[in-house]
């Protein structure tokens, strides 16, 4: 084989390594490089067999075509340029670099000081220069064959009003799941296993939101402590599936998983991390972006030497740069068009909206997304904060973005914990959080409602622990949220006390019922439906073990059945799912005596029970009354129904019952419960007596 560049008779605008039938075209971006070398490796990744300068440069894109090179070829890059950290330049051709557009990764990164562009421990720190070759310790990129049989697969594009999200971790959900072969657990193949598909379809969720599956690193400090980067929020390859989730190394496994989910009627949303990379601060390693063009890829502090950190990870990706923004958009489009995913959840999304320092909802990233014919039509979810100044932006994102609503989580937990004065806050959450979202043409489904997520206590732990218990993380229990709005109901952690266990089960059902009966888009944490506990650990980012994995053996079958019933109930009642915010003509707030809430009632600190009457208007659907009671037992006097209709009792969270029966004029609402009534035509109600 002639390992040399040859002339290509037509223009290839794509970046990355693209196999085009008789060879492969390689292209990378660097605005400040002086020379870029393509390095080819033996099939085991151990031997560098060729080092070829890319022959063409147009603008800031370096490229070349090699005839005869095809899928499976291992490669990396070395980039020459100034090593001038004081001015933001950190070129070091001794460091093998991963292609930012790599679509598959080969090998495992082995942490060593040689991976750093400077001499670790040197008196001049990052101003020093390391001349050792990092290739033996680095992963390599793999040229891909894009072909895959998608026959019969179709995008679902389910409306937000009909969406129920299930946040899941590839390993966490599958490592102990019965029925999955042990050798497949923890992989994309395991997620596509009939055991998972049957569980999720019976549960009734419509979207599985995967924690990061793009190629990511295990932090060196975690490896040295015998831990791993479990969650995956240290990305290095924005186009490549994480190798640890591939049972045989082929990215086709990811495509097969997506195809299987779509066949089951479930959409796939990816949690993506475009706010930072795993290279860390200026004291981090030189693995990819830093070596290609540190000054372009990362935001720099005013002195030019240090990376500007708005993410808490040491660096912030510079999406204000047009070529970095192009990489992000190319990555997103690739996952939609080539991998067929249905949307994205953007980690620390406020960082993506910072053109300079301030957040700008009309910034370039949002404009680019909204005008893109591929991306504008998929599901887009923002985590609406970062750690920079004015980083908390709940309600501040433009359509079509939806947003994780952490205020929903906290207000619902506080209400059921019986904190005083929480009824007005709860009312906001029940009707779609209009204070945050009812502006700029936004809709109620802009709010992604959650009561638990990967970051924080599980639902079972929310009612079992009053304090975090993160000792296993090795940070002296200082990491993770200090205030979880949780309550152990009398005993911290596990207990055999029947009364405590009953109280916990009752509150858990009430919390989940609140989630499923509120306007907005509900999201539940994978494993909550089984009663999964993490032993009070609210920051399991490094716990790739029994702490972080869902424990299928502890399945709470009664609660699982209740979850299935709640999701089905929600999907059966359009009044709960409409996009519009509820005004005074569509909703009436009720006291236990059946009268409308007064101004004084809203400000009564001891108020613990509230009813919300959802009016169906002239539609054939019946009105709904949702009665929530975080306090002691109380009686609720039902208001008059419209002429020709009668109230029927349809849901009781204490009994975990969906049994339909005619309602009495006055009904007992037990403590810590949610009870729902529906209006039905009198003749229909009579037939069901």
C-alpha positions as CSV (number, residue, x, y, z in Angstrom):
1,X,0.0,0.0,0.0
2,X,1.3,3.5,-0.9
3,X,1.0,5.4,2.3
4,X,1.1,8.9,0.8
5,X,-1.4,11.6,0.0
6,X,-2.9,11.8,-3.5
7,X,-5.0,14.4,-5.2
8,X,-8.8,14.3,-4.8
9,X,-10.7,15.4,-7.9
10,X,-13.5,17.1,-5.9
11,X,-13.9,19.2,-2.8
12,X,-14.6,17.5,0.6
13,X,-15.9,20.1,3.0
14,X,-16.4,17.6,5.9
15,X,-14.1,17.5,8.9
16,X,-12.8,14.2,10.4
17,X,-11.9,11.0,8.6
18,X,-14.4,10.1,5.9
19,X,-14.2,6.8,3.9
20,X,-15.4,7.4,0.4
21,X,-15.0,4.0,-1.3
22,X,-11.5,4.0,-2.7
23,X,-9.7,5.8,0.2
24,X,-10.2,8.1,3.2
25,X,-10.2,11.9,3.4
26,X,-8.7,13.4,6.5
27,X,-9.5,17.0,7.6
28,X,-9.0,18.9,10.9
29,X,-9.3,22.5,12.1
30,X,-6.4,24.6,13.5
31,X,-6.2,28.4,13.2
32,X,-2.7,28.8,14.7
33,X,-0.8,25.6,13.7
34,X,2.2,25.7,11.5
35,X,2.1,22.0,10.4
36,X,-0.3,19.1,11.0
37,X,0.8,15.5,10.7
38,X,-1.4,12.4,10.3
39,X,-0.1,9.4,12.2
40,X,-1.1,5.9,11.1
41,X,-0.8,2.9,13.5
42,X,-0.7,-0.8,13.3
43,X,-3.9,-2.8,13.9
44,X,-3.0,-3.3,17.6
45,X,-2.3,0.4,18.1
46,X,1.2,-0.2,19.3
47,X,3.3,0.8,16.3
48,X,3.3,4.1,14.4
49,X,3.7,3.0,10.8
50,X,3.5,6.4,9.0
51,X,3.7,10.1,9.8
52,X,2.4,12.2,6.9
53,X,2.1,16.0,6.9
54,X,-1.4,17.0,5.7
55,X,-0.7,18.6,2.3
56,X,-3.6,21.1,1.9
57,X,-4.7,24.1,3.9
58,X,-7.6,26.3,3.0
59,X,-8.4,28.9,5.6
60,X,-7.9,27.0,8.9
61,X,-8.8,23.6,7.6
62,X,-5.9,21.1,7.0
63,X,-6.7,18.1,4.8
64,X,-5.5,15.3,2.6
65,X,-6.7,12.1,0.9
66,X,-5.0,8.7,1.0
67,X,-6.0,6.1,-1.6
68,X,-6.5,2.5,-0.3
69,X,-7.0,3.5,3.4
70,X,-10.3,2.2,4.6
71,X,-12.5,1.3,7.7
72,X,-10.6,0.0,10.6
73,X,-7.5,2.1,10.1
74,X,-6.1,3.5,13.4
75,X,-4.8,7.1,13.4
76,X,-4.0,10.2,15.4
77,X,-2.4,13.6,14.8
78,X,0.6,15.6,15.8
79,X,0.4,19.4,15.5
80,X,3.2,21.9,15.3
81,X,3.1,25.5,16.3
82,X,4.2,27.9,19.1
83,X,4.5,26.7,22.6
84,X,3.7,30.0,24.3
85,X,1.3,29.4,27.3
86,X,1.4,33.1,28.2
87,X,-0.4,33.8,25.0
88,X,-2.7,30.8,25.0
89,X,-0.6,28.6,22.6
90,X,0.2,25.0,23.8
91,X,1.3,23.2,20.6
92,X,3.5,20.1,21.3
93,X,4.0,17.7,18.4
94,X,5.4,15.1,20.9
95,X,1.8,14.5,22.0
96,X,-0.4,12.3,19.9
97,X,-3.8,13.9,19.6
98,X,-7.3,12.4,19.2
99,X,-9.2,13.7,16.2
100,X,-12.0,15.9,17.5
101,X,-14.2,14.3,14.9
102,X,-13.2,10.7,15.7
103,X,-16.2,8.4,15.3
104,X,-14.8,5.4,17.0
105,X,-12.0,5.1,19.7
106,X,-9.5,2.2,20.0
107,X,-7.7,1.2,23.1
108,X,-7.7,2.6,26.6
109,X,-6.0,5.8,27.8
110,X,-3.3,5.0,30.4
111,X,-2.6,7.9,32.7
112,X,1.0,8.9,32.8
113,X,2.8,12.2,33.2
114,X,3.9,11.9,29.5
115,X,0.4,12.8,28.4
116,X,0.9,16.4,29.6
117,X,2.4,19.0,27.3
118,X,4.6,20.3,30.1
119,X,6.9,18.6,32.6
120,X,4.7,17.6,35.6
121,X,6.4,18.7,38.8
122,X,8.7,21.2,37.0
123,X,9.4,24.4,38.9
124,X,7.9,26.4,36.0
125,X,4.8,24.2,35.9
126,X,2.9,24.6,32.6
127,X,5.5,27.0,31.2
128,X,7.9,24.1,30.9
129,X,7.9,21.7,27.8
130,X,7.8,17.9,27.7
131,X,9.5,16.2,24.8
132,X,8.4,12.6,25.5
133,X,6.2,10.8,23.0
134,X,2.7,10.2,24.4
135,X,1.5,7.8,21.7
136,X,2.0,4.5,23.7
137,X,-0.4,5.9,26.4
138,X,-3.0,7.4,24.0
139,X,-6.2,6.1,22.5
140,X,-6.4,6.1,18.7
141,X,-9.2,7.0,16.3
142,X,-10.7,4.5,13.9
143,X,-11.8,5.1,10.3
144,X,-15.5,4.1,10.1
145,X,-17.7,2.5,7.5
146,X,-21.0,4.5,7.7
147,X,-23.2,1.7,6.3
148,X,-25.9,0.2,8.6
149,X,-29.2,-1.5,7.9
150,X,-31.9,0.9,9.2
151,X,-34.6,-0.8,7.2
152,X,-38.0,-0.6,8.9
153,X,-36.8,2.0,11.5
154,X,-38.6,5.4,11.7
155,X,-38.2,8.4,13.9
156,X,-41.1,8.8,16.3
157,X,-41.3,12.5,16.9
158,X,-43.9,12.2,19.7
159,X,-45.4,15.5,20.9
160,X,-44.1,17.0,24.2
161,X,-47.6,16.8,25.6
162,X,-47.5,13.0,25.3
163,X,-44.0,12.6,26.6
164,X,-42.8,10.8,29.8
165,X,-39.0,10.8,30.3
166,X,-37.0,8.0,31.9
167,X,-33.4,9.1,32.8
168,X,-31.1,6.0,32.7
169,X,-27.5,5.1,32.9
170,X,-26.3,2.3,30.5
171,X,-24.4,0.4,33.2
172,X,-26.6,1.5,36.1
173,X,-29.8,0.1,34.7
174,X,-28.4,-3.2,33.3
175,X,-25.6,-4.4,35.6
176,X,-27.9,-6.4,37.9
177,X,-31.0,-6.8,35.6
178,X,-32.1,-10.4,35.6
179,X,-32.4,-12.1,32.2
180,X,-29.5,-10.2,30.6
181,X,-26.4,-12.4,30.0
182,X,-23.6,-11.4,32.3
183,X,-21.1,-10.7,29.5
184,X,-23.5,-8.2,27.9
185,X,-24.4,-6.2,31.1
186,X,-23.4,-2.6,31.1
187,X,-23.4,-2.2,27.3
188,X,-25.6,-0.8,24.6
189,X,-26.5,-4.4,23.7
190,X,-27.8,-4.9,27.3
191,X,-30.0,-1.8,26.9
192,X,-31.5,-3.3,23.8
193,X,-32.2,-6.6,25.6
194,X,-35.9,-7.7,25.7
195,X,-35.7,-7.6,29.6
196,X,-35.2,-3.8,29.5
197,X,-37.5,-3.2,26.6
198,X,-40.4,-5.1,28.3
199,X,-39.8,-3.3,31.5
200,X,-39.9,0.1,30.0
201,X,-42.8,-0.5,27.7
202,X,-44.9,-1.9,30.6
203,X,-43.9,1.1,32.7
204,X,-45.2,3.3,29.9
205,X,-42.4,5.8,29.5
206,X,-42.0,7.3,26.0
207,X,-38.4,8.6,26.1
208,X,-35.2,7.1,27.6
209,X,-32.7,9.9,28.4
210,X,-29.2,8.4,28.5
211,X,-26.5,9.8,30.8
212,X,-23.4,10.7,28.7
213,X,-22.5,8.0,26.1
214,X,-20.1,10.1,24.0
215,X,-16.4,9.0,24.6
216,X,-15.3,10.3,28.0
217,X,-12.3,9.9,30.4
218,X,-11.8,8.5,33.8
219,X,-10.3,11.3,35.9
220,X,-6.7,10.5,37.0
221,X,-7.5,11.3,40.6
222,X,-10.4,8.9,40.6
223,X,-8.3,6.1,39.1
224,X,-5.7,6.6,41.8
225,X,-8.4,6.2,44.4
226,X,-9.7,3.0,42.9
227,X,-12.8,4.8,41.5
228,X,-14.1,5.6,38.0
229,X,-15.9,8.4,36.2
230,X,-19.3,6.7,36.4
231,X,-21.6,9.4,35.1
232,X,-19.5,10.3,32.1
233,X,-19.3,14.1,32.4
234,X,-15.7,14.3,31.1
235,X,-16.0,14.2,27.3
236,X,-13.1,13.9,24.8
237,X,-14.9,12.5,21.7
238,X,-18.1,14.2,20.6
239,X,-18.8,11.9,17.7
240,X,-17.8,8.5,19.2
241,X,-19.8,6.2,21.5
242,X,-18.0,5.5,24.8
243,X,-16.0,2.3,24.3
244,X,-16.8,0.9,27.7
245,X,-20.4,0.5,26.5
246,X,-19.5,-1.5,23.4
247,X,-19.4,-5.3,24.0
248,X,-17.5,-6.0,20.8
249,X,-16.0,-2.6,20.0
250,X,-18.3,-1.9,17.1
251,X,-20.4,1.4,17.1
252,X,-23.1,-0.6,15.2
253,X,-24.2,-1.7,18.7
254,X,-25.4,1.8,19.5
255,X,-27.3,2.0,16.2
256,X,-28.9,-1.4,17.0
257,X,-29.9,-0.2,20.4
258,X,-31.6,2.9,19.0
259,X,-33.4,0.8,16.4
260,X,-34.7,-1.5,19.1
261,X,-36.0,1.4,21.2
262,X,-37.8,2.9,18.2
263,X,-39.4,-0.5,17.4
264,X,-40.7,-0.4,21.0
265,X,-42.1,3.1,20.5
266,X,-39.5,4.7,22.8
267,X,-37.4,7.7,21.7
268,X,-33.8,8.1,22.7
269,X,-32.4,11.4,24.1
270,X,-28.7,11.8,24.8
271,X,-27.2,13.8,27.7
272,X,-24.5,15.8,26.0
273,X,-21.6,17.8,27.5
274,X,-20.5,20.6,25.1
275,X,-19.7,23.1,27.9
276,X,-16.3,21.6,28.7
277,X,-13.9,18.7,27.9
278,X,-12.0,16.2,29.9
279,X,-8.7,18.0,29.3
280,X,-9.2,20.2,32.4
281,X,-7.4,23.4,33.2
282,X,-4.1,24.6,31.7
283,X,-2.5,22.1,34.1
284,X,-4.4,19.3,32.4
285,X,-3.2,16.8,29.8
286,X,-2.8,17.5,26.1
287,X,-5.0,14.9,24.4
288,X,-6.9,16.6,21.7
289,X,-8.4,20.1,21.6
290,X,-5.6,21.7,23.6
291,X,-3.0,20.4,21.2
292,X,-4.9,21.3,18.0
293,X,-5.5,24.9,19.0
294,X,-5.9,25.8,22.7
295,X,-6.6,29.4,21.9
296,X,-9.6,28.6,19.6
297,X,-11.2,25.7,21.4
298,X,-11.1,27.0,25.0
299,X,-12.1,30.3,26.6
300,X,-9.1,32.0,28.0
301,X,-8.7,34.3,31.0
302,X,-7.7,37.9,30.3
303,X,-4.0,37.1,31.0
304,X,-4.1,34.5,28.1
305,X,-2.4,31.8,30.1
306,X,-5.3,30.3,32.1
307,X,-8.5,28.7,30.9
308,X,-11.7,30.4,31.9
309,X,-13.8,28.1,34.1
310,X,-17.6,28.5,34.2
311,X,-18.2,24.8,34.6
312,X,-16.2,23.7,37.7
313,X,-14.1,21.4,35.6
314,X,-11.2,23.6,34.8
315,X,-12.1,24.7,31.3
316,X,-15.0,26.0,29.2
317,X,-15.4,25.2,25.5
318,X,-15.4,28.3,23.4
319,X,-18.7,27.8,21.4
320,X,-18.6,31.5,20.5
321,X,-15.8,30.6,18.0
322,X,-17.4,29.7,14.6
323,X,-15.3,26.6,14.1
324,X,-16.0,25.3,17.6
325,X,-19.6,26.0,17.1
326,X,-19.5,24.2,13.8
327,X,-18.0,21.1,15.6
328,X,-20.8,21.1,18.2
329,X,-23.5,21.4,15.4
330,X,-21.7,18.8,13.3
331,X,-21.7,16.5,16.3
332,X,-25.4,17.0,17.0
333,X,-26.4,16.5,13.4
334,X,-24.2,13.3,13.2
335,X,-26.0,11.7,16.2
336,X,-29.4,12.6,14.6
337,X,-28.7,11.7,11.0
338,X,-26.2,8.8,11.3
339,X,-27.1,7.4,14.7
340,X,-30.9,8.3,14.6
341,X,-31.2,9.7,18.2
342,X,-34.3,11.8,18.9
343,X,-32.9,14.7,20.9
344,X,-30.4,16.0,23.5
345,X,-30.2,17.2,27.1
346,X,-27.5,19.8,27.3
347,X,-25.4,19.7,30.5
348,X,-24.7,23.2,32.1
349,X,-26.4,24.8,29.1
350,X,-26.0,28.3,30.4
351,X,-22.4,28.1,29.4
352,X,-23.5,27.5,25.8
353,X,-25.4,30.8,25.8
354,X,-22.5,33.0,26.8
355,X,-21.3,35.0,23.8
356,X,-18.7,36.7,25.9
357,X,-19.3,36.6,29.6
358,X,-23.0,37.3,30.0
359,X,-25.7,34.8,29.1
360,X,-27.6,35.7,25.9
361,X,-30.7,33.8,25.0
362,X,-30.4,35.3,21.5
363,X,-26.7,34.1,21.2
364,X,-25.1,32.3,18.3
365,X,-25.5,28.8,19.7
366,X,-29.3,29.2,20.1
367,X,-29.7,31.0,16.7
368,X,-27.7,28.2,15.0
369,X,-29.9,25.5,16.6
370,X,-33.2,27.2,15.8
371,X,-32.4,27.7,12.1
372,X,-31.0,24.2,11.5
373,X,-33.4,22.0,9.6
374,X,-32.1,18.9,11.2
375,X,-31.8,20.0,14.8
376,X,-34.8,22.4,15.2
377,X,-37.2,19.4,15.0
378,X,-35.7,17.1,17.6
379,X,-36.2,17.2,21.4
380,X,-33.9,19.8,23.0
381,X,-33.6,20.0,26.8
382,X,-31.4,22.5,28.8
383,X,-29.9,22.1,32.2
384,X,-30.5,25.9,32.8
385,X,-27.4,26.8,34.8
386,X,-23.6,26.8,35.1
387,X,-21.4,28.1,37.9
388,X,-20.5,31.4,36.3
389,X,-21.9,34.8,37.3
390,X,-25.7,34.9,36.6
391,X,-25.5,31.3,35.6
392,X,-28.9,30.3,36.9
393,X,-31.2,30.8,34.0
394,X,-34.4,28.7,34.7
395,X,-37.0,30.0,32.3
396,X,-34.5,32.0,30.3
397,X,-33.9,29.7,27.3
398,X,-35.6,30.3,23.9
399,X,-38.1,28.0,22.2
400,X,-37.9,25.1,21.2
401,X,-35.7,24.3,24.3
402,X,-37.3,22.7,27.3
403,X,-35.6,23.0,30.7
404,X,-34.9,20.9,33.8
405,X,-37.0,22.5,36.5
406,X,-35.2,22.0,39.8
407,X,-37.6,24.3,41.6
408,X,-40.3,21.8,40.8
409,X,-38.2,19.1,42.6
410,X,-37.5,21.3,45.7
411,X,-41.0,22.7,46.1
412,X,-42.7,19.3,45.8
413,X,-40.2,17.8,48.3
414,X,-40.7,20.6,50.8
415,X,-44.5,20.5,50.5
416,X,-44.6,16.8,51.2
417,X,-42.1,17.3,54.0
418,X,-44.7,19.5,55.6
419,X,-42.6,22.7,55.5
420,X,-44.9,25.6,56.4
421,X,-46.1,28.0,53.7
422,X,-45.5,25.7,50.7
423,X,-49.0,25.7,49.2
424,X,-48.5,28.7,46.9
425,X,-45.2,27.1,45.6
426,X,-46.9,23.8,45.0
427,X,-49.7,25.5,43.1
428,X,-47.2,27.0,40.7
429,X,-45.7,23.6,40.0
430,X,-49.0,21.9,39.4
431,X,-49.9,24.3,36.6
432,X,-46.6,24.3,34.6
433,X,-44.5,26.9,36.6
434,X,-46.0,30.0,34.8
435,X,-43.8,32.4,36.7
436,X,-40.8,30.9,35.0
437,X,-42.1,29.9,31.6
438,X,-45.3,31.9,30.7
439,X,-43.6,34.5,28.5
440,X,-42.1,34.9,25.1
441,X,-44.6,32.5,23.5
442,X,-43.4,29.6,25.6
443,X,-45.7,26.8,26.7
444,X,-46.3,24.7,29.8
445,X,-44.3,21.8,28.4
446,X,-41.3,24.1,28.6
447,X,-40.9,22.7,32.1
448,X,-39.3,19.3,32.5
449,X,-40.7,18.4,35.9
450,X,-38.6,16.1,38.1
451,X,-38.5,15.0,41.7
452,X,-35.2,13.1,41.4
453,X,-32.4,12.7,38.9
454,X,-28.9,11.2,38.7
455,X,-27.6,14.3,40.5
456,X,-29.1,14.0,44.0
457,X,-31.0,11.5,46.1
458,X,-33.1,8.8,44.6
459,X,-36.8,9.0,45.4
460,X,-36.5,6.2,47.9
461,X,-33.6,8.0,49.6
462,X,-35.5,11.3,49.6
463,X,-37.9,9.7,52.2
464,X,-35.2,7.7,54.0
465,X,-32.3,10.1,54.6
466,X,-32.2,13.6,56.1
467,X,-28.5,14.0,55.3
468,X,-26.2,13.0,52.4
469,X,-24.0,10.0,52.9
470,X,-21.2,10.3,50.3
471,X,-18.3,8.9,52.4
472,X,-17.5,6.3,49.7
473,X,-16.6,9.2,47.3
474,X,-13.4,9.9,49.3
475,X,-14.2,13.6,49.8
476,X,-15.0,13.4,53.5
477,X,-18.8,13.8,52.7
478,X,-18.3,17.4,51.5
479,X,-19.4,16.8,47.9
480,X,-22.9,16.8,46.6
481,X,-25.8,19.0,47.6
482,X,-26.0,19.8,51.3
483,X,-29.7,20.7,51.2
484,X,-31.8,17.9,49.6
485,X,-35.2,18.9,51.0
486,X,-35.4,15.3,52.2
487,X,-36.7,13.7,55.4
488,X,-36.0,10.3,56.9
489,X,-39.4,10.1,58.6
490,X,-37.9,9.1,62.0
491,X,-34.9,6.8,61.2
492,X,-31.8,7.6,59.1
493,X,-31.5,5.0,56.4
494,X,-32.5,1.4,56.5
495,X,-35.0,0.3,59.2
496,X,-37.3,-2.6,60.0
497,X,-39.8,-0.3,61.7
498,X,-43.1,-1.1,60.0
499,X,-44.6,2.3,60.8
500,X,-41.6,4.2,59.3
501,X,-41.6,2.0,56.2
502,X,-45.4,2.6,55.7
503,X,-44.9,6.3,56.1
504,X,-42.1,6.3,53.6
505,X,-44.1,4.3,51.1
506,X,-47.1,6.7,51.5
507,X,-45.0,9.8,50.9
508,X,-43.2,8.2,47.9
509,X,-46.5,7.5,46.2
510,X,-47.7,11.1,46.9
511,X,-44.6,12.6,45.5
512,X,-44.7,10.6,42.3
513,X,-48.4,11.3,41.9
514,X,-47.7,15.0,42.1
515,X,-45.1,14.6,39.4
516,X,-47.5,12.7,37.0
517,X,-50.5,15.0,37.7
518,X,-48.7,18.3,37.0
519,X,-48.6,20.2,33.8
520,X,-45.2,20.1,32.0
521,X,-43.2,17.1,31.0
522,X,-42.5,14.5,33.7
523,X,-39.1,12.9,34.1
524,X,-38.5,10.0,36.4
525,X,-35.1,8.6,37.5
526,X,-34.4,5.1,36.3
527,X,-34.7,2.7,39.3
528,X,-37.1,4.9,41.2
529,X,-40.0,2.7,40.1
530,X,-38.2,-0.2,41.7
531,X,-37.6,1.5,45.0
532,X,-33.9,1.8,44.3
533,X,-31.6,3.2,47.0
534,X,-28.0,4.5,46.8
535,X,-27.6,4.4,50.6
536,X,-28.1,8.2,50.8
537,X,-25.3,9.0,48.4
538,X,-26.5,12.0,46.4
539,X,-23.4,12.4,44.2
540,X,-22.6,8.9,42.9
541,X,-20.6,10.3,40.0
542,X,-17.7,8.0,40.8
543,X,-19.6,4.9,42.0
544,X,-19.5,2.4,39.2
545,X,-20.5,-0.3,41.6
546,X,-23.5,-1.5,43.7
547,X,-24.0,2.1,45.0
548,X,-24.6,3.5,41.6
549,X,-26.2,0.5,40.0
550,X,-30.0,-0.1,40.1
551,X,-30.7,-3.0,42.5
552,X,-33.2,-5.1,40.6
553,X,-33.4,-7.7,43.4
554,X,-35.0,-5.1,45.7
555,X,-37.9,-4.5,43.4
556,X,-40.9,-3.0,45.1
557,X,-43.6,-4.7,43.0
558,X,-46.5,-2.7,44.6
559,X,-44.8,0.6,43.9
560,X,-43.9,-0.5,40.3
561,X,-47.5,-1.3,39.6
562,X,-48.5,2.1,41.0
563,X,-46.0,3.9,38.7
564,X,-47.4,2.0,35.7
565,X,-50.9,3.1,36.7
566,X,-49.9,6.7,37.2
567,X,-48.3,7.0,33.8
568,X,-51.2,5.4,32.1
569,X,-53.6,7.7,34.0
570,X,-51.6,10.7,32.8
571,X,-51.6,9.6,29.2
572,X,-55.4,8.8,29.4
573,X,-56.3,12.4,30.5
574,X,-55.5,15.2,28.1
575,X,-56.4,17.8,30.8
576,X,-53.1,16.9,32.5
577,X,-51.0,17.2,29.4
578,X,-52.1,20.3,27.5
579,X,-49.5,22.9,26.4
580,X,-51.5,25.9,27.7
581,X,-51.0,27.6,31.0
582,X,-54.1,27.5,33.2
583,X,-55.8,30.8,33.8
584,X,-58.7,31.6,36.1
585,X,-61.3,30.2,33.6
586,X,-59.6,26.9,33.4
587,X,-58.6,26.2,37.0
588,X,-60.2,26.8,40.4
589,X,-58.2,26.5,43.6
590,X,-60.2,24.8,46.5
591,X,-60.0,24.6,50.2
592,X,-61.0,21.4,52.0
593,X,-64.5,22.8,52.6
594,X,-64.9,23.0,48.8
595,X,-64.8,26.8,48.7
596,X,-62.4,28.8,46.5
597,X,-59.1,29.8,48.1
598,X,-59.0,33.4,49.3
599,X,-56.1,35.8,49.4
600,X,-55.8,35.0,53.1
601,X,-55.8,31.3,52.5
602,X,-52.8,31.6,50.1
603,X,-50.8,33.3,52.9
604,X,-51.8,30.9,55.7
605,X,-48.5,29.3,56.7
606,X,-50.2,26.3,58.3
607,X,-52.3,25.5,55.1
608,X,-51.4,21.9,54.1
609,X,-54.3,20.8,51.9
610,X,-55.3,22.2,48.6
611,X,-57.5,21.1,45.7
612,X,-57.1,22.1,42.0
613,X,-60.2,21.9,39.9
614,X,-59.3,21.6,36.2
615,X,-62.2,22.6,33.9
616,X,-62.7,20.8,30.7
617,X,-65.1,23.4,29.3
618,X,-67.5,22.2,26.7
619,X,-65.4,19.2,25.7
620,X,-66.6,15.6,26.1
621,X,-63.9,15.1,28.7
622,X,-64.8,15.4,32.3
623,X,-63.4,17.9,34.8
624,X,-60.7,16.8,37.2
625,X,-60.2,17.7,40.8
626,X,-56.8,16.8,42.3
627,X,-56.7,17.0,46.1
628,X,-53.3,17.1,47.8
629,X,-52.9,16.8,51.5
630,X,-49.5,16.9,53.1
631,X,-51.0,17.3,56.6
632,X,-53.3,15.1,58.7
633,X,-56.6,13.5,57.7
634,X,-59.2,16.0,56.5
635,X,-62.5,15.9,54.8
636,X,-63.1,17.5,51.4
637,X,-66.5,18.8,50.3
638,X,-66.8,18.4,46.6
639,X,-68.2,21.4,44.7
640,X,-71.2,21.1,42.4
641,X,-70.4,19.4,39.2
642,X,-71.8,20.9,35.9
643,X,-75.4,19.9,35.1
644,X,-75.8,16.3,34.1
645,X,-72.4,15.3,35.5
646,X,-71.4,13.5,38.7
647,X,-68.1,13.2,40.5
648,X,-66.4,9.9,40.7
649,X,-63.5,8.9,42.8
650,X,-60.7,7.6,40.5
651,X,-57.3,7.7,42.2
652,X,-56.0,7.3,45.7
653,X,-52.3,7.4,46.4
654,X,-52.6,5.9,49.9
655,X,-54.3,2.8,48.6
656,X,-52.3,2.9,45.4
657,X,-55.8,2.4,43.8
658,X,-57.3,3.5,40.5
659,X,-60.7,1.9,41.3
660,X,-63.6,4.0,40.0
661,X,-66.6,4.6,42.2
662,X,-69.2,7.3,42.7
663,X,-67.9,10.0,45.0
664,X,-69.8,11.2,48.1
665,X,-70.5,14.9,48.7
666,X,-67.8,14.8,51.4
667,X,-64.8,12.6,51.0
668,X,-62.0,11.7,53.5
669,X,-58.6,12.8,52.2
670,X,-56.0,10.8,54.3
671,X,-52.8,12.4,55.5
672,X,-49.9,12.5,53.0
673,X,-52.1,11.6,50.1
674,X,-53.2,12.6,46.6
675,X,-56.8,11.9,45.6
676,X,-58.3,12.5,42.2
677,X,-62.0,12.9,41.2
678,X,-63.4,13.0,37.7
679,X,-66.7,14.3,36.4
680,X,-68.7,11.8,34.3
681,X,-72.2,12.2,32.7
682,X,-74.9,11.2,35.3
683,X,-76.3,8.4,33.2
684,X,-72.8,6.9,32.8
685,X,-72.1,7.3,36.5
686,X,-75.4,5.6,37.3
687,X,-74.5,2.6,35.1
688,X,-71.3,2.2,37.0
689,X,-72.9,2.1,40.5
